Amino acid sequence: MAVSYEHVKLKAKIASVTAEGLGELRLHGEQILVPGAVGGDYCELELQAPFVPGGRCRLAKLLQLLTPSPARRAASDICPLQGQCGGCPLGLLTDEAQLERKRGDIASALKRAGIRDLRVPKVIPAPGGVSRFKSVRYFANTKEGLKNGFYRARSHEVCPAGRCLRECAWFGDFSAALCSLAEELGLEAYDEAQKRGALRSLLLRDCGAGERLAVLSHRGALPRGAEDKIRALGERFEITSGWLQRHDAPGNAVSQGELTCLTKEREVTAKIGAYRFKAGPRTFLQVNPAQAQRLYEAALEWCGEDQEATALDLCCGAGAMTLPLAARFKQAIGVEIVKEAVEAARGNAELNGIANARFIAADLKDVLESLADDSVRAVIADPARRGLGADNCKALGALKAPVRLAMIFCALKALERDLPALRAQGFAVKGVQGFDMFPHTAGVETLVLLEKA
């Protein structure tokens, strides 16, 4: 018989916190999820929905925090939008607790991949202060007028936000000024359900040294004079490279539609290590450049140096690791499926005076087998969230020993899938290191060092 515990109050200790930032515990075999709680909290709760023993999960309301967890961040350090904005689901945890959780996540993923005897060191923390030098904000029509902010957790509902503690300060200031201008122009936020309204999203990037990029995505034609006024606002905020992106198709893709440049400069320049990189509105660069540099240096160090050999940079983007590889090897070959990124990479090689870097615009599965010849002694791979995939892992098996492989995973599920496939091709896992690229989220960039000896 189904047993209803709706509105039952109880006191319990929270066991852990989910990737979405919900406290969790087990009760009568069921998973109970508690917004606002973290592992180690002792709380008074009220079950919010009936549940059946043996079922899946139920929500509970946090009535009172009786004994805070040692892992809970001090109240004065918690963002006022915590629990509303979906950007920082682990923001209730201390920095140390977040890092330890991520280290544990890496260790668990390795075990699921069949690797149980590898020491997992502490995750390298991000530099303090701002950690998001690229951001995407969305627009919403509210009773108080047009607002700009971030999606709430697990929804497309916008949580209005001014300045974000993790972003560059000008992101919030520019967004607010743009909303004021849009209201003057009679523009409203795009409504996904009604498929009406103009303003969709705002992509912002700060590359340091005054280099700023902004892309305003809109639906339909803008009113007469709007383009000039938006350009003038960009000049006031010293936007180096400003763009309009007309995106009339359904859905909420950020980088889609026809681009119109509003500024003299079509690109911004970012400095990563000893190299300069040009980036346009659709060029991939890491959100947290200082932490990315630490990650890149570790991958490059593992690859070593051999002036008689070739190095591959798979999913190379704008060439952030291809160029330093070229300084260490006879030649470096970068492969990237996004044609705009390859064009940027070629330009970046020229910008930095690198003549021994070659770039191929193609899907890895179409070219990797032909590139895996006897001259290759090092490979860096930084694929998208899905990882390399079985076919590409098999193609890497054609590489002759000795060869070193630095795999960068932005999703641990991809690590679990790819590592067994790579080990089956003769690669041995020699080390692992996590990098906290996105503080206050469950995401962790994981560098795995492999070798075929």
URDA-V103063 format. One record per residue. N is the residue number from 1. RES is the residue in three letters. PHI is phi in whole degrees, -180 to 180 (NA if undefined). OMEGA is omega in whole degrees, -180 to 180 (* if undefined). BURIAL is # if it has 24 or more other ideal C-beta (glycine too) atoms within 12 Angstrom, else .. Layout:
# URDA-V103063
n=N res=RES phi=PHI omega=OMEGA burial=BURIAL
n=N res=RES phi=PHI omega=OMEGA burial=BURIAL
This chain:
# URDA-V103063
n=1 res=MET phi=NA omega=177 burial=.
n=2 res=ALA phi=-67 omega=-180 burial=.
n=3 res=VAL phi=-113 omega=-178 burial=.
n=4 res=SER phi=-99 omega=177 burial=.
n=5 res=TYR phi=-119 omega=-178 burial=#
n=6 res=GLU phi=-61 omega=178 burial=.
n=7 res=HIS phi=68 omega=173 burial=.
n=8 res=VAL phi=-70 omega=178 burial=#
n=9 res=LYS phi=-102 omega=179 burial=.
n=10 res=LEU phi=-155 omega=175 burial=#
n=11 res=LYS phi=-110 omega=-176 burial=.
n=12 res=ALA phi=-157 omega=176 burial=#
n=13 res=LYS phi=-100 omega=-180 burial=#
n=14 res=ILE phi=-74 omega=-175 burial=#
n=15 res=ALA phi=-82 omega=-174 burial=#
n=16 res=SER phi=-162 omega=177 burial=#
n=17 res=VAL phi=-130 omega=-178 burial=#
n=18 res=THR phi=-79 omega=177 burial=#
n=19 res=ALA phi=-62 omega=178 burial=#
n=20 res=GLU phi=-86 omega=178 burial=#
n=21 res=GLY phi=87 omega=179 burial=#
n=22 res=LEU phi=-99 omega=173 burial=#
n=23 res=GLY phi=-65 omega=-180 burial=#
n=24 res=GLU phi=-141 omega=174 burial=#
n=25 res=LEU phi=-152 omega=178 burial=#
n=26 res=ARG phi=-108 omega=178 burial=.
n=27 res=LEU phi=-141 omega=-177 burial=#
n=28 res=HIS phi=52 omega=177 burial=.
n=29 res=GLY phi=82 omega=-179 burial=.
n=30 res=GLU phi=-105 omega=175 burial=#
n=31 res=GLN phi=-87 omega=178 burial=#
n=32 res=ILE phi=-108 omega=-179 burial=#
n=33 res=LEU phi=-107 omega=-172 burial=#
n=34 res=VAL phi=-128 omega=175 burial=#
n=35 res=PRO phi=-59 omega=177 burial=#
n=36 res=GLY phi=88 omega=-180 burial=#
n=37 res=ALA phi=-114 omega=177 burial=#
n=38 res=VAL phi=-131 omega=-180 burial=#
n=39 res=GLY phi=-57 omega=-179 burial=#
n=40 res=GLY phi=99 omega=175 burial=#
n=41 res=ASP phi=-68 omega=171 burial=#
n=42 res=TYR phi=-106 omega=-167 burial=#
n=43 res=CYS phi=-132 omega=164 burial=#
n=44 res=GLU phi=-99 omega=-174 burial=.
n=45 res=LEU phi=-123 omega=171 burial=#
n=46 res=GLU phi=-128 omega=178 burial=.
n=47 res=LEU phi=-68 omega=-172 burial=#
n=48 res=GLN phi=-97 omega=-179 burial=.
n=49 res=ALA phi=-149 omega=177 burial=.
n=50 res=PRO phi=-66 omega=175 burial=.
n=51 res=PHE phi=-141 omega=-179 burial=#
n=52 res=VAL phi=-112 omega=178 burial=.
n=53 res=PRO phi=-51 omega=-177 burial=.
n=54 res=GLY phi=96 omega=179 burial=.
n=55 res=GLY phi=-80 omega=-173 burial=.
n=56 res=ARG phi=-99 omega=-178 burial=.
n=57 res=CYS phi=-154 omega=180 burial=#
n=58 res=ARG phi=-141 omega=178 burial=#
n=59 res=LEU phi=-92 omega=173 burial=#
n=60 res=ALA phi=-138 omega=179 burial=#
n=61 res=LYS phi=-96 omega=176 burial=#
n=62 res=LEU phi=-80 omega=-179 burial=#
n=63 res=LEU phi=-85 omega=-177 burial=.
n=64 res=GLN phi=-155 omega=175 burial=.
n=65 res=LEU phi=-90 omega=-174 burial=#
n=66 res=LEU phi=-81 omega=177 burial=.
n=67 res=THR phi=-136 omega=-178 burial=.
n=68 res=PRO phi=-66 omega=176 burial=#
n=69 res=SER phi=-72 omega=173 burial=#
n=70 res=PRO phi=-62 omega=-180 burial=.
n=71 res=ALA phi=-85 omega=-177 burial=#
n=72 res=ARG phi=-82 omega=177 burial=#
n=73 res=ARG phi=-67 omega=177 burial=#
n=74 res=ALA phi=-59 omega=-176 burial=.
n=75 res=ALA phi=-57 omega=-178 burial=.
n=76 res=SER phi=-69 omega=-178 burial=.
n=77 res=ASP phi=-100 omega=-178 burial=.
n=78 res=ILE phi=-89 omega=180 burial=#
n=79 res=CYS phi=-61 omega=180 burial=#
n=80 res=PRO phi=-62 omega=178 burial=.
n=81 res=LEU phi=-95 omega=180 burial=#
n=82 res=GLN phi=-58 omega=-178 burial=#
n=83 res=GLY phi=88 omega=177 burial=#
n=84 res=GLN phi=-107 omega=176 burial=#
n=85 res=CYS phi=-74 omega=-180 burial=#
n=86 res=GLY phi=-91 omega=-174 burial=#
n=87 res=GLY phi=-76 omega=-175 burial=#
n=88 res=CYS phi=-131 omega=-175 burial=#
n=89 res=PRO phi=-63 omega=-180 burial=#
n=90 res=LEU phi=-100 omega=-176 burial=#
n=91 res=GLY phi=-66 omega=176 burial=#
n=92 res=LEU phi=-81 omega=-179 burial=#
n=93 res=LEU phi=-89 omega=173 burial=#
n=94 res=THR phi=-65 omega=178 burial=#
n=95 res=ASP phi=-59 omega=-179 burial=#
n=96 res=GLU phi=-64 omega=180 burial=.
n=97 res=ALA phi=-67 omega=178 burial=#
n=98 res=GLN phi=-63 omega=-179 burial=#
n=99 res=LEU phi=-65 omega=180 burial=#
n=100 res=GLU phi=-68 omega=177 burial=#
n=101 res=ARG phi=-61 omega=-179 burial=#
n=102 res=LYS phi=-67 omega=175 burial=#
n=103 res=ARG phi=-60 omega=178 burial=#
n=104 res=GLY phi=-64 omega=178 burial=#
n=105 res=ASP phi=-63 omega=179 burial=#
n=106 res=ILE phi=-65 omega=-180 burial=#
n=107 res=ALA phi=-61 omega=180 burial=#
n=108 res=SER phi=-66 omega=179 burial=.
n=109 res=ALA phi=-65 omega=178 burial=#
n=110 res=LEU phi=-63 omega=178 burial=#
n=111 res=LYS phi=-63 omega=178 burial=.
n=112 res=ARG phi=-67 omega=177 burial=.
n=113 res=ALA phi=-86 omega=178 burial=#
n=114 res=GLY phi=89 omega=-179 burial=.
n=115 res=ILE phi=-112 omega=-171 burial=#
n=116 res=ARG phi=-116 omega=-174 burial=.
n=117 res=ASP phi=-111 omega=-178 burial=.
n=118 res=LEU phi=-103 omega=178 burial=#
n=119 res=ARG phi=-72 omega=178 burial=.
n=120 res=VAL phi=-106 omega=-178 burial=#
n=121 res=PRO phi=-74 omega=177 burial=.
n=122 res=LYS phi=-61 omega=176 burial=.
n=123 res=VAL phi=-68 omega=180 burial=#
n=124 res=ILE phi=-75 omega=-177 burial=#
n=125 res=PRO phi=-71 omega=175 burial=#
n=126 res=ALA phi=-74 omega=173 burial=#
n=127 res=PRO phi=-57 omega=-178 burial=.
n=128 res=GLY phi=-66 omega=178 burial=.
n=129 res=GLY phi=85 omega=-177 burial=.
n=130 res=VAL phi=-63 omega=179 burial=#
n=131 res=SER phi=-126 omega=-179 burial=#
n=132 res=ARG phi=-119 omega=-180 burial=#
n=133 res=PHE phi=-94 omega=170 burial=#
n=134 res=LYS phi=-134 omega=-178 burial=#
n=135 res=SER phi=-148 omega=173 burial=#
n=136 res=VAL phi=-121 omega=178 burial=#
n=137 res=ARG phi=-114 omega=-178 burial=#
n=138 res=TYR phi=-126 omega=-177 burial=#
n=139 res=PHE phi=-104 omega=179 burial=#
n=140 res=ALA phi=-147 omega=173 burial=#
n=141 res=ASN phi=-90 omega=-179 burial=#
n=142 res=THR phi=-125 omega=178 burial=.
n=143 res=LYS phi=-63 omega=180 burial=.
n=144 res=GLU phi=-90 omega=179 burial=.
n=145 res=GLY phi=112 omega=-179 burial=.
n=146 res=LEU phi=-72 omega=-180 burial=#
n=147 res=LYS phi=-127 omega=-179 burial=#
n=148 res=ASN phi=-136 omega=-179 burial=#
n=149 res=GLY phi=-177 omega=-174 burial=#
n=150 res=PHE phi=-126 omega=176 burial=#
n=151 res=TYR phi=-67 omega=170 burial=#
n=152 res=ARG phi=-70 omega=-178 burial=#
n=153 res=ALA phi=-58 omega=174 burial=#
n=154 res=ARG phi=58 omega=179 burial=.
n=155 res=SER phi=-158 omega=171 burial=.
n=156 res=HIS phi=-108 omega=174 burial=.
n=157 res=GLU phi=-82 omega=-175 burial=.
n=158 res=VAL phi=-86 omega=172 burial=#
n=159 res=CYS phi=-97 omega=-179 burial=#
n=160 res=PRO phi=-58 omega=-178 burial=#
n=161 res=ALA phi=-144 omega=172 burial=#
n=162 res=GLY phi=-86 omega=175 burial=#
n=163 res=ARG phi=-76 omega=176 burial=#
n=164 res=CYS phi=-99 omega=-177 burial=#
n=165 res=LEU phi=-64 omega=-176 burial=#
n=166 res=ARG phi=-94 omega=-178 burial=#
n=167 res=GLU phi=-95 omega=166 burial=#
n=168 res=CYS phi=-63 omega=-173 burial=#
n=169 res=ALA phi=-59 omega=-176 burial=.
n=170 res=TRP phi=-69 omega=178 burial=#
n=171 res=PHE phi=-57 omega=-179 burial=#
n=172 res=GLY phi=-68 omega=-179 burial=#
n=173 res=ASP phi=-66 omega=179 burial=#
n=174 res=PHE phi=-66 omega=179 burial=#
n=175 res=SER phi=-61 omega=180 burial=#
n=176 res=ALA phi=-65 omega=179 burial=#
n=177 res=ALA phi=-66 omega=179 burial=#
n=178 res=LEU phi=-67 omega=177 burial=#
n=179 res=CYS phi=-63 omega=179 burial=#
n=180 res=SER phi=-63 omega=179 burial=.
n=181 res=LEU phi=-65 omega=-179 burial=#
n=182 res=ALA phi=-62 omega=178 burial=#
n=183 res=GLU phi=-64 omega=176 burial=#
n=184 res=GLU phi=-61 omega=-179 burial=.
n=185 res=LEU phi=-85 omega=-180 burial=#
n=186 res=GLY phi=77 omega=-179 burial=.
n=187 res=LEU phi=-92 omega=177 burial=#
n=188 res=GLU phi=-118 omega=176 burial=#
n=189 res=ALA phi=-71 omega=176 burial=#
n=190 res=TYR phi=-69 omega=179 burial=#
n=191 res=ASP phi=-104 omega=-177 burial=.
n=192 res=GLU phi=-62 omega=-177 burial=#
n=193 res=ALA phi=-71 omega=-178 burial=.
n=194 res=GLN phi=-83 omega=-178 burial=.
n=195 res=LYS phi=55 omega=176 burial=.
n=196 res=ARG phi=-143 omega=-174 burial=.
n=197 res=GLY phi=99 omega=-171 burial=.
n=198 res=ALA phi=-111 omega=-167 burial=#
n=199 res=LEU phi=-83 omega=-174 burial=#
n=200 res=ARG phi=-109 omega=-176 burial=#
n=201 res=SER phi=-147 omega=179 burial=#
n=202 res=LEU phi=-136 omega=178 burial=#
n=203 res=LEU phi=-96 omega=-177 burial=#
n=204 res=LEU phi=-131 omega=177 burial=#
n=205 res=ARG phi=-140 omega=176 burial=#
n=206 res=ASP phi=-121 omega=-179 burial=#
n=207 res=CYS phi=-103 omega=-178 burial=#
n=208 res=GLY phi=78 omega=179 burial=#
n=209 res=ALA phi=54 omega=177 burial=.
n=210 res=GLY phi=78 omega=-179 burial=.
n=211 res=GLU phi=-90 omega=-176 burial=#
n=212 res=ARG phi=-126 omega=179 burial=#
n=213 res=LEU phi=-127 omega=178 burial=#
n=214 res=ALA phi=-142 omega=178 burial=#
n=215 res=VAL phi=-131 omega=178 burial=#
n=216 res=LEU phi=-98 omega=180 burial=#
n=217 res=SER phi=-96 omega=-177 burial=#
n=218 res=HIS phi=-140 omega=177 burial=#
n=219 res=ARG phi=-106 omega=177 burial=#
n=220 res=GLY phi=76 omega=180 burial=.
n=221 res=ALA phi=-75 omega=177 burial=.
n=222 res=LEU phi=-84 omega=180 burial=#
n=223 res=PRO phi=-61 omega=177 burial=.
n=224 res=ARG phi=-57 omega=178 burial=.
n=225 res=GLY phi=89 omega=-177 burial=.
n=226 res=ALA phi=-64 omega=-177 burial=#
n=227 res=GLU phi=-60 omega=-179 burial=#
n=228 res=ASP phi=-65 omega=-179 burial=.
n=229 res=LYS phi=-71 omega=177 burial=#
n=230 res=ILE phi=-68 omega=177 burial=#
n=231 res=ARG phi=-61 omega=-179 burial=#
n=232 res=ALA phi=-64 omega=178 burial=.
n=233 res=LEU phi=-64 omega=178 burial=#
n=234 res=GLY phi=-61 omega=178 burial=#
n=235 res=GLU phi=-64 omega=179 burial=.
n=236 res=ARG phi=-64 omega=179 burial=.
n=237 res=PHE phi=-96 omega=175 burial=#
n=238 res=GLU phi=56 omega=176 burial=.
n=239 res=ILE phi=-73 omega=-179 burial=#
n=240 res=THR phi=-72 omega=-177 burial=#
n=241 res=SER phi=-130 omega=-176 burial=#
n=242 res=GLY phi=-117 omega=-174 burial=#
n=243 res=TRP phi=-140 omega=164 burial=#
n=244 res=LEU phi=-107 omega=179 burial=#
n=245 res=GLN phi=-129 omega=180 burial=#
n=246 res=ARG phi=-85 omega=-175 burial=#
n=247 res=HIS phi=-123 omega=-176 burial=#
n=248 res=ASP phi=-96 omega=-177 burial=.
n=249 res=ALA phi=-74 omega=176 burial=.
n=250 res=PRO phi=-68 omega=-178 burial=.
n=251 res=GLY phi=92 omega=-175 burial=.
n=252 res=ASN phi=-124 omega=177 burial=#
n=253 res=ALA phi=-59 omega=-177 burial=.
n=254 res=VAL phi=-81 omega=-176 burial=#
n=255 res=SER phi=-106 omega=-180 burial=#
n=256 res=GLN phi=-152 omega=177 burial=.
n=257 res=GLY phi=117 omega=-178 burial=#
n=258 res=GLU phi=-81 omega=-177 burial=.
n=259 res=LEU phi=-99 omega=174 burial=#
n=260 res=THR phi=-129 omega=-179 burial=#
n=261 res=CYS phi=-85 omega=-178 burial=#
n=262 res=LEU phi=-103 omega=-173 burial=#
n=263 res=THR phi=-123 omega=177 burial=#
n=264 res=LYS phi=-65 omega=-178 burial=.
n=265 res=GLU phi=-88 omega=178 burial=#
n=266 res=ARG phi=-94 omega=-177 burial=#
n=267 res=GLU phi=-138 omega=170 burial=#
n=268 res=VAL phi=-113 omega=180 burial=#
n=269 res=THR phi=-113 omega=177 burial=#
n=270 res=ALA phi=-114 omega=177 burial=#
n=271 res=LYS phi=-107 omega=178 burial=#
n=272 res=ILE phi=-123 omega=-175 burial=#
n=273 res=GLY phi=64 omega=-178 burial=.
n=274 res=ALA phi=-91 omega=-171 burial=.
n=275 res=TYR phi=-118 omega=175 burial=#
n=276 res=ARG phi=-107 omega=-178 burial=#
n=277 res=PHE phi=-132 omega=174 burial=#
n=278 res=LYS phi=-88 omega=-180 burial=#
n=279 res=ALA phi=-134 omega=176 burial=#
n=280 res=GLY phi=-103 omega=-175 burial=#
n=281 res=PRO phi=-66 omega=-179 burial=#
n=282 res=ARG phi=-124 omega=177 burial=#
n=283 res=THR phi=-88 omega=178 burial=#
n=284 res=PHE phi=-84 omega=166 burial=#
n=285 res=LEU phi=-136 omega=-178 burial=#
n=286 res=GLN phi=-60 omega=-179 burial=#
n=287 res=VAL phi=-64 omega=-174 burial=#
n=288 res=ASN phi=-119 omega=-170 burial=#
n=289 res=PRO phi=-63 omega=180 burial=#
n=290 res=ALA phi=-64 omega=178 burial=#
n=291 res=GLN phi=-72 omega=177 burial=#
n=292 res=ALA phi=-61 omega=179 burial=#
n=293 res=GLN phi=-62 omega=177 burial=#
n=294 res=ARG phi=-64 omega=178 burial=#
n=295 res=LEU phi=-63 omega=-179 burial=#
n=296 res=TYR phi=-62 omega=-179 burial=#
n=297 res=GLU phi=-61 omega=179 burial=#
n=298 res=ALA phi=-66 omega=179 burial=#
n=299 res=ALA phi=-66 omega=-179 burial=#
n=300 res=LEU phi=-67 omega=179 burial=#
n=301 res=GLU phi=-61 omega=179 burial=.
n=302 res=TRP phi=-66 omega=-179 burial=#
n=303 res=CYS phi=-67 omega=178 burial=#
n=304 res=GLY phi=77 omega=-175 burial=#
n=305 res=GLU phi=-152 omega=178 burial=.
n=306 res=ASP phi=-159 omega=-175 burial=.
n=307 res=GLN phi=-75 omega=176 burial=.
n=308 res=GLU phi=-109 omega=-172 burial=.
n=309 res=ALA phi=-124 omega=179 burial=#
n=310 res=THR phi=-108 omega=173 burial=#
n=311 res=ALA phi=-122 omega=178 burial=#
n=312 res=LEU phi=-109 omega=173 burial=#
n=313 res=ASP phi=-122 omega=-175 burial=#
n=314 res=LEU phi=-92 omega=-173 burial=#
n=315 res=CYS phi=61 omega=-166 burial=#
n=316 res=CYS phi=-80 omega=-178 burial=#
n=317 res=GLY phi=59 omega=-178 burial=#
n=318 res=ALA phi=-87 omega=175 burial=#
n=319 res=GLY phi=91 omega=-176 burial=#
n=320 res=ALA phi=-61 omega=176 burial=#
n=321 res=MET phi=-108 omega=178 burial=#
n=322 res=THR phi=-65 omega=-176 burial=#
n=323 res=LEU phi=-64 omega=176 burial=#
n=324 res=PRO phi=-66 omega=174 burial=#
n=325 res=LEU phi=-64 omega=-180 burial=#
n=326 res=ALA phi=-63 omega=178 burial=#
n=327 res=ALA phi=-74 omega=-176 burial=#
n=328 res=ARG phi=-102 omega=-174 burial=#
n=329 res=PHE phi=-129 omega=179 burial=#
n=330 res=LYS phi=-60 omega=174 burial=.
n=331 res=GLN phi=-151 omega=176 burial=#
n=332 res=ALA phi=-126 omega=-179 burial=#
n=333 res=ILE phi=-119 omega=178 burial=#
n=334 res=GLY phi=-104 omega=179 burial=#
n=335 res=VAL phi=-123 omega=-177 burial=#
n=336 res=GLU phi=-152 omega=-177 burial=#
n=337 res=ILE phi=-79 omega=-178 burial=#
n=338 res=VAL phi=-85 omega=-174 burial=#
n=339 res=LYS phi=-62 omega=180 burial=.
n=340 res=GLU phi=-62 omega=179 burial=#
n=341 res=ALA phi=-68 omega=179 burial=#
n=342 res=VAL phi=-66 omega=177 burial=#
n=343 res=GLU phi=-60 omega=178 burial=#
n=344 res=ALA phi=-65 omega=-179 burial=#
n=345 res=ALA phi=-63 omega=178 burial=#
n=346 res=ARG phi=-63 omega=177 burial=#
n=347 res=GLY phi=-65 omega=180 burial=#
n=348 res=ASN phi=-69 omega=176 burial=#
n=349 res=ALA phi=-62 omega=178 burial=#
n=350 res=GLU phi=-65 omega=180 burial=.
n=351 res=LEU phi=-59 omega=-177 burial=.
n=352 res=ASN phi=-98 omega=177 burial=#
n=353 res=GLY phi=69 omega=-180 burial=.
n=354 res=ILE phi=-97 omega=-177 burial=#
n=355 res=ALA phi=-102 omega=-176 burial=.
n=356 res=ASN phi=-107 omega=174 burial=#
n=357 res=ALA phi=-112 omega=180 burial=#
n=358 res=ARG phi=-122 omega=-176 burial=#
n=359 res=PHE phi=-126 omega=-179 burial=#
n=360 res=ILE phi=-124 omega=176 burial=#
n=361 res=ALA phi=-92 omega=-177 burial=.
n=362 res=ALA phi=-167 omega=171 burial=#
n=363 res=ASP phi=-74 omega=-178 burial=.
n=364 res=LEU phi=-51 omega=-175 burial=#
n=365 res=LYS phi=-63 omega=-179 burial=.
n=366 res=ASP phi=-89 omega=-173 burial=.
n=367 res=VAL phi=-128 omega=-171 burial=.
n=368 res=LEU phi=-62 omega=-178 burial=#
n=369 res=GLU phi=-60 omega=-180 burial=.
n=370 res=SER phi=-73 omega=-179 burial=.
n=371 res=LEU phi=-87 omega=-174 burial=#
n=372 res=ALA phi=-82 omega=-180 burial=#
n=373 res=ASP phi=-100 omega=-173 burial=.
n=374 res=ASP phi=-71 omega=-179 burial=.
n=375 res=SER phi=-81 omega=-176 burial=.
n=376 res=VAL phi=-78 omega=179 burial=#
n=377 res=ARG phi=-121 omega=180 burial=#
n=378 res=ALA phi=-152 omega=179 burial=#
n=379 res=VAL phi=-139 omega=168 burial=#
n=380 res=ILE phi=-114 omega=178 burial=#
n=381 res=ALA phi=-130 omega=179 burial=#
n=382 res=ASP phi=-130 omega=-175 burial=#
n=383 res=PRO phi=-75 omega=175 burial=#
n=384 res=ALA phi=-68 omega=-171 burial=#
n=385 res=ARG phi=-58 omega=-177 burial=.
n=386 res=ARG phi=-77 omega=179 burial=.
n=387 res=GLY phi=85 omega=-178 burial=#
n=388 res=LEU phi=-74 omega=-177 burial=#
n=389 res=GLY phi=91 omega=-173 burial=#
n=390 res=ALA phi=-61 omega=-177 burial=.
n=391 res=ASP phi=-65 omega=-180 burial=.
n=392 res=ASN phi=-70 omega=175 burial=#
n=393 res=CYS phi=-63 omega=179 burial=#
n=394 res=LYS phi=-66 omega=179 burial=#
n=395 res=ALA phi=-63 omega=178 burial=#
n=396 res=LEU phi=-65 omega=178 burial=#
n=397 res=GLY phi=-63 omega=179 burial=#
n=398 res=ALA phi=-74 omega=179 burial=.
n=399 res=LEU phi=-66 omega=-180 burial=#
n=400 res=LYS phi=-89 omega=176 burial=.
n=401 res=ALA phi=-70 omega=2 burial=.
n=402 res=PRO phi=-89 omega=176 burial=.
n=403 res=VAL phi=-149 omega=178 burial=#
n=404 res=ARG phi=-112 omega=-178 burial=#
n=405 res=LEU phi=-128 omega=175 burial=#
n=406 res=ALA phi=-107 omega=-179 burial=#
n=407 res=MET phi=-99 omega=177 burial=#
n=408 res=ILE phi=-112 omega=-180 burial=#
n=409 res=PHE phi=-111 omega=174 burial=#
n=410 res=CYS phi=-97 omega=176 burial=#
n=411 res=ALA phi=-139 omega=-177 burial=#
n=412 res=LEU phi=-70 omega=175 burial=#
n=413 res=LYS phi=-62 omega=178 burial=.
n=414 res=ALA phi=-67 omega=176 burial=#
n=415 res=LEU phi=-58 omega=-179 burial=#
n=416 res=GLU phi=-63 omega=-179 burial=#
n=417 res=ARG phi=-81 omega=-170 burial=#
n=418 res=ASP phi=-81 omega=-175 burial=#
n=419 res=LEU phi=-62 omega=177 burial=#
n=420 res=PRO phi=-60 omega=180 burial=#
n=421 res=ALA phi=-67 omega=179 burial=#
n=422 res=LEU phi=-71 omega=178 burial=#
n=423 res=ARG phi=-64 omega=178 burial=#
n=424 res=ALA phi=-66 omega=178 burial=.
n=425 res=GLN phi=-95 omega=175 burial=#
n=426 res=GLY phi=98 omega=178 burial=.
n=427 res=PHE phi=-87 omega=176 burial=#
n=428 res=ALA phi=-107 omega=178 burial=#
n=429 res=VAL phi=-79 omega=-176 burial=#
n=430 res=LYS phi=-108 omega=-179 burial=#
n=431 res=GLY phi=-173 omega=-180 burial=#
n=432 res=VAL phi=-149 omega=176 burial=#
n=433 res=GLN phi=-152 omega=176 burial=#
n=434 res=GLY phi=-93 omega=178 burial=#
n=435 res=PHE phi=-128 omega=-178 burial=#
n=436 res=ASP phi=-83 omega=-178 burial=#
n=437 res=MET phi=-78 omega=-174 burial=#
n=438 res=PHE phi=-128 omega=179 burial=#
n=439 res=PRO phi=-54 omega=177 burial=#
n=440 res=HIS phi=76 omega=171 burial=#
n=441 res=THR phi=-120 omega=178 burial=#
n=442 res=ALA phi=-83 omega=-179 burial=#
n=443 res=GLY phi=-70 omega=176 burial=#
n=444 res=VAL phi=-147 omega=175 burial=#
n=445 res=GLU phi=-83 omega=-175 burial=#
n=446 res=THR phi=-120 omega=178 burial=#
n=447 res=LEU phi=-96 omega=178 burial=#
n=448 res=VAL phi=-114 omega=-178 burial=#
n=449 res=LEU phi=-100 omega=-179 burial=#
n=450 res=LEU phi=-125 omega=-179 burial=#
n=451 res=GLU phi=-148 omega=169 burial=#
n=452 res=LYS phi=-110 omega=-173 burial=#
n=453 res=ALA phi=-98 omega=* burial=.
